């Protein structure tokens, strides 16, 4: 999946969203529907999320230079975090407005709400399909996708609310639909903030256990100890690893490094590695006095893995 392909699909979704957003906001004002107005506000954040994703993709494609030794690849993580935070803030506002309208429900034009929501479902299905064709391993693209997907759910809830108002006159259905959408937005927003936060805090990627990796490397032939093991994500889908590996005094350091790199590539799919490989010298008391994190010892070592 090329960056150009991502930009094409995201641009298609952007045109669909912006075009319908203006129409929905005007109809929401005319119909007096909070669900439609909140949908249109959400669509504005949809458009912003897509623009952020497009900008992030362009920035991430720039080569590393100067002080940015990894380039600007984390721009997409910033985009994802902004998208997550806006979802959380909008959800809080919708909850407040929804509760207000549950207490004092205004008059709602159910028929107009229903028709607009049905058209919105079609538009959002098209936009969701377009973004689903882009590379969703990117948190920036996933952030935009979650915005559009939640807006699709919002239109479905709004259509149901419009039908209820039209058939029964129960105006509070509009506010209930807005609260349902707010709950979905909270879930999606928290997921984006959590995942982007893990990248910024340089936590290990989901699915990779650093302790298990350290124990596996320490068990390789000739390896006596692995410490200063760090595993993090430069950006979504790009994992990096660094470690200090000690080998037996008679072992070939170059061969040991190749063996470790091969295991990381084949077992963990980690190819961006920085390894310091040295011979284990018990007489060197100043060697890594304060290693970072657990020390993993091989079968040749005097003790099992311990945490310092």
Order of alpha helices (4+ residues) and beta strands (2+ residues): alpha-alpha-alpha-alpha-alpha-alpha-alpha-beta-beta-alpha-beta-beta
